[in-house]
Amino acid sequence: MILHQTRGDERATTSTWRVRVAVRVPRNDGTDLLSDATRRVETTDGVDGVEVVELRDIEPTLSATVVTVEFRVEAELTESALESRLADAPGTETVEHVEPA
C-alpha cells in the first residue's frame, strides 16, 4: 500500500511593512546615501521591494555615515522574521521600527 500526504496551499503572501532602519554607508562608496541604504535593504533575504518614505537622520562618523531611513517594504515574511533579517543584513546598525503599512 502506498500512502500519499497532500498538503494544502502553502504559498506565502506578500505583505507591506513600514520599517525604520539605521544603515552604515561607507565613505567614498561612489553612490548617494539613500541609494546605498536602499540597496542594502533591498538585498535582504525575503524582501521583494523597497520604497524610501523619509530620510530621518544622518550621522557622520570617521569611516562611514549612518543614515536612518523609513522605508515601505514588500516582503513574504512575518513581522519578527523581517525584523530579524533586516538586523542581520550587512551594514544595518539598528532596526528601530517594524509595523504593517
VEXRODO-28431 format. One record per atom (N, C-alpha, C): atom name; x, y, z; residue in three letters. Coordinates in Angstrom, 1 decimal. Example, Ala and Ser with C-alpha at 12.3 -4.5 7.8 and 13.67 -1.06 7.14 Angstrom:
<nodes>
{N, {13.2, -5.7, 7.8}, ALA}
{CA, {12.3, -4.5, 7.8}, ALA}
{C, {13.2, -3.3, 7.8}, ALA}
{N, {12.8, -2.2, 7.1}, SER}
{CA, {13.7, -1.1, 7.1}, SER}
{C, {12.9, 0.0, 7.9}, SER}
</nodes>
This chain:
<nodes>
{N, {0.8, -1.2, 0.0}, MET}
{CA, {0.0, 0.0, 0.0}, MET}
{C, {0.9, 1.2, 0.0}, MET}
{N, {0.6, 2.2, -0.8}, ILE}
{CA, {1.3, 3.5, -0.9}, ILE}
{C, {0.5, 4.6, -0.2}, ILE}
{N, {1.1, 5.3, 0.7}, LEU}
{CA, {0.4, 6.4, 1.3}, LEU}
{C, {0.9, 7.7, 0.7}, LEU}
{N, {0.0, 8.6, 0.5}, HIS}
{CA, {0.3, 10.0, 0.0}, HIS}
{C, {-0.2, 11.0, 1.0}, HIS}
{N, {0.7, 12.0, 1.2}, GLN}
{CA, {0.3, 13.1, 2.1}, GLN}
{C, {0.0, 14.3, 1.2}, GLN}
{N, {-1.1, 14.9, 1.3}, THR}
{CA, {-1.5, 16.0, 0.5}, THR}
{C, {-1.4, 17.3, 1.4}, THR}
{N, {-0.6, 18.2, 0.9}, ARG}
{CA, {-0.5, 19.5, 1.7}, ARG}
{C, {-1.4, 20.5, 1.0}, ARG}
{N, {-1.9, 21.4, 1.9}, GLY}
{CA, {-2.7, 22.5, 1.4}, GLY}
{C, {-1.9, 23.5, 0.7}, GLY}
{N, {-2.6, 24.6, 0.2}, ASP}
{CA, {-1.9, 25.7, -0.5}, ASP}
{C, {-1.0, 26.4, 0.5}, ASP}
{N, {0.3, 26.3, 0.4}, GLU}
{CA, {1.2, 26.9, 1.4}, GLU}
{C, {2.0, 28.1, 0.8}, GLU}
{N, {1.5, 28.7, -0.3}, ARG}
{CA, {2.2, 29.8, -0.9}, ARG}
{C, {2.2, 31.0, 0.1}, ARG}
{N, {3.3, 31.6, 0.2}, ALA}
{CA, {3.5, 32.8, 1.1}, ALA}
{C, {2.8, 34.0, 0.4}, ALA}
{N, {2.2, 34.8, 1.3}, THR}
{CA, {1.6, 36.1, 0.7}, THR}
{C, {2.5, 37.2, 1.0}, THR}
{N, {2.6, 38.2, 0.1}, THR}
{CA, {3.4, 39.3, 0.3}, THR}
{C, {2.7, 40.4, 1.1}, THR}
{N, {3.4, 40.9, 2.1}, SER}
{CA, {2.8, 41.9, 3.0}, SER}
{C, {3.6, 43.2, 2.8}, SER}
{N, {3.0, 44.3, 3.1}, THR}
{CA, {3.6, 45.6, 3.1}, THR}
{C, {3.9, 46.1, 4.5}, THR}
{N, {5.2, 46.5, 4.7}, TRP}
{CA, {5.6, 46.9, 6.1}, TRP}
{C, {6.2, 48.3, 6.0}, TRP}
{N, {6.1, 49.0, 7.1}, ARG}
{CA, {6.8, 50.2, 7.3}, ARG}
{C, {7.9, 50.0, 8.3}, ARG}
{N, {9.1, 50.2, 7.9}, VAL}
{CA, {10.3, 49.9, 8.7}, VAL}
{C, {11.2, 51.2, 8.8}, VAL}
{N, {11.8, 51.3, 10.0}, ARG}
{CA, {12.8, 52.4, 10.2}, ARG}
{C, {14.1, 51.7, 10.6}, ARG}
{N, {15.1, 51.9, 9.7}, VAL}
{CA, {16.4, 51.2, 9.8}, VAL}
{C, {17.5, 52.2, 9.8}, VAL}
{N, {18.5, 52.1, 10.7}, ALA}
{CA, {19.7, 52.8, 10.6}, ALA}
{C, {20.8, 52.0, 9.9}, ALA}
{N, {21.3, 52.5, 8.8}, VAL}
{CA, {22.3, 51.8, 8.0}, VAL}
{C, {23.6, 52.5, 7.9}, VAL}
{N, {24.7, 51.7, 8.0}, ARG}
{CA, {26.0, 52.3, 7.9}, ARG}
{C, {26.4, 52.3, 6.4}, ARG}
{N, {26.7, 53.5, 5.9}, VAL}
{CA, {27.1, 53.6, 4.5}, VAL}
{C, {28.6, 54.0, 4.5}, VAL}
{N, {29.5, 53.2, 3.9}, PRO}
{CA, {30.9, 53.5, 3.9}, PRO}
{C, {31.2, 54.8, 3.1}, PRO}
{N, {32.1, 55.6, 3.5}, ARG}
{CA, {32.5, 56.8, 2.8}, ARG}
{C, {33.2, 56.4, 1.5}, ARG}
{N, {33.1, 57.3, 0.5}, ASN}
{CA, {33.7, 57.1, -0.8}, ASN}
{C, {33.2, 55.8, -1.5}, ASN}
{N, {31.9, 55.5, -1.2}, ASP}
{CA, {31.3, 54.4, -1.8}, ASP}
{C, {30.9, 54.6, -3.3}, ASP}
{N, {30.9, 55.9, -3.7}, GLY}
{CA, {30.5, 56.2, -5.1}, GLY}
{C, {29.1, 56.4, -5.3}, GLY}
{N, {28.2, 56.2, -4.4}, THR}
{CA, {26.8, 56.4, -4.6}, THR}
{C, {26.3, 57.4, -3.5}, THR}
{N, {25.0, 57.8, -3.7}, ASP}
{CA, {24.5, 58.7, -2.7}, ASP}
{C, {24.0, 57.9, -1.5}, ASP}
{N, {23.8, 58.5, -0.4}, LEU}
{CA, {23.4, 57.8, 0.9}, LEU}
{C, {22.1, 57.0, 0.8}, LEU}
{N, {21.1, 57.7, 0.2}, LEU}
{CA, {19.8, 57.0, 0.1}, LEU}
{C, {19.9, 55.8, -0.8}, LEU}
{N, {20.6, 55.9, -1.9}, SER}
{CA, {20.7, 54.8, -2.9}, SER}
{C, {21.4, 53.6, -2.2}, SER}
{N, {22.5, 53.9, -1.5}, ASP}
{CA, {23.2, 52.8, -0.8}, ASP}
{C, {22.4, 52.2, 0.3}, ASP}
{N, {21.7, 53.0, 1.1}, ALA}
{CA, {20.9, 52.4, 2.2}, ALA}
{C, {19.8, 51.6, 1.6}, ALA}
{N, {19.2, 52.1, 0.5}, THR}
{CA, {18.1, 51.3, -0.1}, THR}
{C, {18.6, 50.0, -0.7}, THR}
{N, {19.8, 50.0, -1.4}, ARG}
{CA, {20.3, 48.8, -1.9}, ARG}
{C, {20.6, 47.8, -0.8}, ARG}
{N, {21.1, 48.2, 0.3}, ARG}
{CA, {21.3, 47.3, 1.4}, ARG}
{C, {20.1, 46.6, 1.9}, ARG}
{N, {19.0, 47.4, 2.0}, VAL}
{CA, {17.7, 46.8, 2.5}, VAL}
{C, {17.1, 45.9, 1.4}, VAL}
{N, {17.2, 46.3, 0.1}, GLU}
{CA, {16.7, 45.5, -1.0}, GLU}
{C, {17.3, 44.1, -1.0}, GLU}
{N, {18.6, 44.0, -0.7}, THR}
{CA, {19.3, 42.7, -0.8}, THR}
{C, {19.0, 41.8, 0.4}, THR}
{N, {18.2, 42.3, 1.4}, THR}
{CA, {17.9, 41.4, 2.5}, THR}
{C, {17.0, 40.2, 2.0}, THR}
{N, {17.4, 39.0, 2.4}, ASP}
{CA, {16.7, 37.8, 2.0}, ASP}
{C, {15.2, 37.9, 2.4}, ASP}
{N, {14.3, 37.7, 1.4}, GLY}
{CA, {12.9, 37.7, 1.7}, GLY}
{C, {12.2, 39.1, 1.3}, GLY}
{N, {13.0, 40.1, 1.1}, VAL}
{CA, {12.5, 41.4, 0.7}, VAL}
{C, {12.3, 41.5, -0.8}, VAL}
{N, {11.1, 41.8, -1.2}, ASP}
{CA, {10.7, 41.9, -2.7}, ASP}
{C, {10.8, 43.3, -3.2}, ASP}
{N, {10.6, 44.3, -2.4}, GLY}
{CA, {10.6, 45.6, -2.9}, GLY}
{C, {10.8, 46.6, -1.8}, GLY}
{N, {11.4, 47.8, -2.1}, VAL}
{CA, {11.7, 48.8, -1.1}, VAL}
{C, {11.4, 50.2, -1.7}, VAL}
{N, {10.8, 51.0, -0.9}, GLU}
{CA, {10.5, 52.4, -1.3}, GLU}
{C, {10.9, 53.3, -0.2}, GLU}
{N, {11.6, 54.3, -0.4}, VAL}
{CA, {12.0, 55.3, 0.6}, VAL}
{C, {10.8, 56.1, 0.9}, VAL}
{N, {10.5, 56.2, 2.2}, VAL}
{CA, {9.4, 57.1, 2.7}, VAL}
{C, {10.0, 58.4, 3.2}, VAL}
{N, {11.0, 58.3, 4.0}, GLU}
{CA, {11.6, 59.5, 4.6}, GLU}
{C, {13.0, 59.3, 5.1}, GLU}
{N, {13.9, 60.2, 4.9}, LEU}
{CA, {15.2, 60.2, 5.5}, LEU}
{C, {15.0, 60.9, 6.8}, LEU}
{N, {15.4, 60.1, 7.9}, ARG}
{CA, {15.1, 60.6, 9.3}, ARG}
{C, {16.3, 61.2, 9.9}, ARG}
{N, {17.5, 60.7, 9.6}, ASP}
{CA, {18.7, 61.2, 10.3}, ASP}
{C, {20.0, 60.9, 9.5}, ASP}
{N, {21.0, 61.7, 9.7}, ILE}
{CA, {22.3, 61.5, 9.1}, ILE}
{C, {23.3, 61.7, 10.2}, ILE}
{N, {24.2, 60.7, 10.4}, GLU}
{CA, {25.2, 60.8, 11.5}, GLU}
{C, {26.5, 60.5, 10.9}, GLU}
{N, {27.4, 61.5, 10.6}, PRO}
{CA, {28.7, 61.2, 10.0}, PRO}
{C, {29.6, 60.6, 11.1}, PRO}
{N, {30.4, 59.6, 10.7}, THR}
{CA, {31.5, 59.1, 11.6}, THR}
{C, {32.8, 59.1, 10.8}, THR}
{N, {33.9, 58.6, 11.4}, LEU}
{CA, {35.2, 58.7, 10.7}, LEU}
{C, {35.2, 57.8, 9.4}, LEU}
{N, {34.7, 56.6, 9.4}, SER}
{CA, {34.8, 55.8, 8.3}, SER}
{C, {33.5, 55.5, 7.5}, SER}
{N, {32.4, 56.0, 8.0}, ALA}
{CA, {31.1, 55.8, 7.3}, ALA}
{C, {30.1, 56.9, 7.8}, ALA}
{N, {29.0, 56.8, 7.2}, THR}
{CA, {27.9, 57.7, 7.6}, THR}
{C, {26.7, 56.8, 8.0}, THR}
{N, {26.1, 57.0, 9.1}, VAL}
{CA, {24.9, 56.2, 9.5}, VAL}
{C, {23.7, 57.0, 9.1}, VAL}
{N, {22.8, 56.5, 8.3}, VAL}
{CA, {21.6, 57.1, 7.9}, VAL}
{C, {20.4, 56.3, 8.4}, VAL}
{N, {19.5, 57.0, 9.0}, THR}
{CA, {18.3, 56.4, 9.5}, THR}
{C, {17.2, 56.7, 8.5}, THR}
{N, {16.6, 55.7, 7.9}, VAL}
{CA, {15.6, 55.9, 6.8}, VAL}
{C, {14.3, 55.1, 7.1}, VAL}
{N, {13.2, 55.7, 6.8}, GLU}
{CA, {11.9, 55.0, 6.9}, GLU}
{C, {11.6, 54.5, 5.5}, GLU}
{N, {11.3, 53.2, 5.4}, PHE}
{CA, {11.1, 52.5, 4.1}, PHE}
{C, {9.7, 51.9, 4.2}, PHE}
{N, {9.1, 51.7, 3.0}, ARG}
{CA, {7.9, 50.8, 2.8}, ARG}
{C, {8.5, 49.6, 2.1}, ARG}
{N, {8.3, 48.5, 2.7}, VAL}
{CA, {8.9, 47.2, 2.2}, VAL}
{C, {7.9, 46.2, 1.9}, VAL}
{N, {8.0, 45.5, 0.8}, GLU}
{CA, {7.2, 44.4, 0.4}, GLU}
{C, {8.0, 43.2, 0.7}, GLU}
{N, {7.4, 42.2, 1.5}, ALA}
{CA, {8.1, 41.0, 1.8}, ALA}
{C, {7.2, 39.9, 2.1}, ALA}
{N, {7.6, 38.7, 1.8}, GLU}
{CA, {6.9, 37.5, 2.2}, GLU}
{C, {7.4, 36.9, 3.5}, GLU}
{N, {7.3, 37.8, 4.5}, LEU}
{CA, {7.9, 37.5, 5.8}, LEU}
{C, {6.9, 37.9, 6.9}, LEU}
{N, {7.0, 37.3, 8.1}, THR}
{CA, {6.3, 37.8, 9.2}, THR}
{C, {7.0, 39.0, 9.8}, THR}
{N, {6.4, 39.7, 10.7}, GLU}
{CA, {7.0, 40.9, 11.3}, GLU}
{C, {8.3, 40.6, 12.0}, GLU}
{N, {8.3, 39.5, 12.8}, SER}
{CA, {9.5, 39.1, 13.5}, SER}
{C, {10.6, 38.6, 12.6}, SER}
{N, {10.2, 37.9, 11.6}, ALA}
{CA, {11.2, 37.4, 10.6}, ALA}
{C, {11.8, 38.6, 9.8}, ALA}
{N, {11.0, 39.5, 9.4}, LEU}
{CA, {11.5, 40.7, 8.7}, LEU}
{C, {12.5, 41.5, 9.6}, LEU}
{N, {12.1, 41.7, 10.8}, GLU}
{CA, {13.0, 42.5, 11.8}, GLU}
{C, {14.3, 41.7, 12.0}, GLU}
{N, {14.2, 40.4, 12.1}, SER}
{CA, {15.5, 39.6, 12.3}, SER}
{C, {16.4, 39.7, 11.1}, SER}
{N, {15.8, 39.5, 9.9}, ARG}
{CA, {16.6, 39.6, 8.7}, ARG}
{C, {17.2, 40.9, 8.4}, ARG}
{N, {16.4, 42.0, 8.7}, LEU}
{CA, {17.0, 43.3, 8.5}, LEU}
{C, {18.1, 43.6, 9.5}, LEU}
{N, {18.0, 43.1, 10.7}, ALA}
{CA, {19.0, 43.3, 11.7}, ALA}
{C, {20.3, 42.6, 11.3}, ALA}
{N, {20.2, 41.4, 10.6}, ASP}
{CA, {21.3, 40.7, 10.2}, ASP}
{C, {21.9, 41.1, 8.8}, ASP}
{N, {21.3, 42.0, 8.2}, ALA}
{CA, {21.7, 42.5, 6.8}, ALA}
{C, {23.0, 43.3, 7.0}, ALA}
{N, {23.9, 43.1, 6.0}, PRO}
{CA, {25.2, 43.9, 6.1}, PRO}
{C, {24.9, 45.4, 6.1}, PRO}
{N, {25.6, 46.1, 7.1}, GLY}
{CA, {25.5, 47.5, 7.2}, GLY}
{C, {24.4, 48.0, 8.2}, GLY}
{N, {23.5, 47.1, 8.6}, THR}
{CA, {22.5, 47.5, 9.5}, THR}
{C, {23.1, 47.8, 10.9}, THR}
{N, {22.8, 49.0, 11.4}, GLU}
{CA, {23.2, 49.4, 12.7}, GLU}
{C, {22.1, 49.0, 13.7}, GLU}
{N, {20.9, 49.4, 13.4}, THR}
{CA, {19.7, 49.1, 14.3}, THR}
{C, {18.4, 49.0, 13.4}, THR}
{N, {17.5, 48.2, 13.8}, VAL}
{CA, {16.2, 48.2, 13.3}, VAL}
{C, {15.3, 48.9, 14.4}, VAL}
{N, {14.8, 50.1, 14.1}, GLU}
{CA, {14.2, 50.9, 15.1}, GLU}
{C, {12.7, 50.6, 15.2}, GLU}
{N, {12.1, 50.2, 14.0}, HIS}
{CA, {10.6, 50.1, 14.0}, HIS}
{C, {10.2, 49.2, 12.8}, HIS}
{N, {9.3, 48.3, 13.1}, VAL}
{CA, {8.7, 47.4, 12.0}, VAL}
{C, {7.2, 47.3, 12.3}, VAL}
{N, {6.3, 47.7, 11.4}, GLU}
{CA, {4.9, 47.6, 11.6}, GLU}
{C, {4.2, 47.4, 10.2}, GLU}
{N, {3.0, 46.8, 10.2}, PRO}
{CA, {2.3, 46.7, 9.0}, PRO}
{C, {2.0, 48.1, 8.4}, PRO}
{N, {2.1, 48.2, 7.1}, ALA}
{CA, {1.8, 49.5, 6.5}, ALA}
{C, {0.3, 49.7, 6.1}, ALA}
</nodes>
